[in-house]
Amino acid sequence: MITKELIQRINALARKQRAEGLTPEEKKEQQELRNLYLKSIRSQVVDTLQSSGFKPGKKHNGACTCEHCAADKERDEGKNYGSVKEPGPYRLLH
């Protein structure tokens, strides 16, 4: 959870890093705090998306052979509108 104290400590370490540098222990603490902060932000984003009805799926790169990518490739073949192809329903998951 992101607290005021967490943000203050992250900022204090960042200021000290710019001014005089950090000890190895402080660098480790800074990285741990940043990871905690990012984990919390990611969780909030996922919760917001899920509450709005969007269910994040697995990441795809379009080169896999899963049923979603295969269906997109079959549907997209021959459907070229100028230089832009029609997006598939699972395009946002890629």
Secondary structure as the mmCIF struct_conf table of DSSP 4:
data_model
#
loop_
_struct_conf.conf_type_id
_struct_conf.id
_struct_conf.beg_label_comp_id
_struct_conf.beg_label_asym_id
_struct_conf.beg_label_seq_id
_struct_conf.end_label_comp_id
_struct_conf.end_label_asym_id
_struct_conf.end_label_seq_id
HELX_RH_AL_P HELX_RH_AL_P1 LYS A 4 ALA A 19
TURN_TY1_P TURN_TY1_P1 GLU A 20 GLU A 20
HELX_RH_AL_P HELX_RH_AL_P2 PRO A 24 SER A 51
TURN_TY1_P TURN_TY1_P2 SER A 52 GLY A 53
BEND BEND1 GLY A 62 GLY A 62
BEND BEND2 CYS A 64 CYS A 64
BEND BEND3 CYS A 66 CYS A 66
HELX_RH_AL_P HELX_RH_AL_P3 GLU A 67 ASP A 76
TURN_TY1_P TURN_TY1_P3 GLU A 77 GLY A 78
STRN STRN1 ASN A 80 TYR A 81
TURN_TY1_P TURN_TY1_P4 GLY A 82 SER A 83
STRN STRN2 VAL A 84 LYS A 85
HELX_LH_PP_P HELX_LH_PP_P1 GLU A 86 GLY A 88
TURN_TY1_P TURN_TY1_P5 PRO A 89 TYR A 90
HELX_RH_3T_P HELX_RH_3T_P1 ARG A 91 LEU A 93
#
